[in-house]
Structure formats: C-alpha cells, structure tokens
Amino acid sequence: MISFSIVIQFILTAILTLAVLLQKSSSIGLGAYSGSNESVFGAKGPAGFLTKATFAVGVLFIINTVFLTYSFNKEKNKSVIDSVKVLTPTQNIPAK
C-alpha cells in the first residue's frame, strides 16, 4: 500500500507541476502552449479550469502526503535518536 501511495505521489507531483506551469502568469511561461480556443473551457478560457484543477490536485497531494507520513510513522515506532549511544564523561577517559 505504501509503494502504491509513493507512485501516486510522484504522479500527483508531475500533474501539479504541469498544472502550475500551464497557468497564465505575468510572463507568458508555458501558458502559451495551452491553446487559444476559449470555447472549450467557457468564457474565461482555461484559466478558471486550470485553477480548479490545480486546487483539486493540490488537495489530493496534501491528503496523500499526510497518509504517507502517518504510514511511515506507524511503521517506525522508534526515533533515530533512540539508537544513538550516549557516552558519559567517565566513559571517555581511556584506562591506564
């Protein structure tokens, strides 16, 4: 299940990155490649659709991230700090 979630996380990352890059910004960016036919997406063009799609993919990304965090934390009950050996000052003095 964790492996499947990691694959989904990579897919969501790629989709989210593309959705952000395709949006119009102050500079033209990759938004020039999204097309100019505004009738497919309505009167506002692809801006409204891409904004909603970006929000939806972002929410899915956050939910999957929380699930992965919970799964890894549940699987590993010990912290890395628990495995560190602590030396007291008396243990550091070499014996003569």
N, C-alpha and C positions, 0 to 999 in steps of 0.2 A: 504494500500500500504506500509506503514511503517512497519507493522508487517511482511509482506512478505519479505521485504528487510532485516529485522533483522534475520529472519530464513535463508535467503540466506547467510547472513554474517557469521552465525555460521557454515553453511555447507562449505563455502569457507575457513574458518579458519581451519576446520578439514582437508580438502583436501590439503591445503597449508602446514600444519604441516606434514602430511604424505609424501608429495612430497619432502620436505626438508630432512626428516629423512631417506628416501629411497635412497637418492643420496650417492654415494661413497664419502668418506672423507679420511683424513689421517689415522683415526682409522676406523675399519670395521663398527661400528654402526649397524643400521638396514639395511644397504645396502646389507648385506649378504643374506637377505631374498628376494631380488628382482629377484633372479634366475640367472643362468649362461648361459642360451641359448641366444646367441647373434644374431642369425639369424633372430629373430623376429623383432628386432629394427634396424638392419643394422650392418655395420662393426664396428661402435663404441660401440655397445651394448646399454644398457638402459641409459647410461649417457647423450647422446645427446637428447634423447626423454624426459627424466625427467627434463633436464634443460629447454627445450622449454615449457614443461607442467607447470613447476614451474613459469616460467616467465608469461605465459598466465593467470594462476590462480592468480598470484600476481597483474597483471594489473586489472583483474576483481575485486579483493579485494579492490584495491585503488579506482576504479570507484564507487563501492558500498559504500565505506566509505565516499566519497565526497558527494554522493547522500543523504546518511543518515544525514550527517552534515547539508547539505542545507535544508533538510526537517524539521529537528528538529529546526533549526534556524528560518525558515519561520513560524513554528507553534508557537514558543515562541518569541514574539517581545520584551519582557521586560527582562532585566537582573536581576539576583538575587540581585545585588547591588541597583537596583531601589526600592526594597521593604524594605531596611534597614532604620530604623528610626534613624535619626541623632539628637543627643541631643547637644544643645549649653551649654556652661559652666553655664549660668544663670539658666538653667532648672535643673541642677544637685543639686543646693543648696536647701536643704529642708526648707520649710516655717516654721517660728516660731510662 
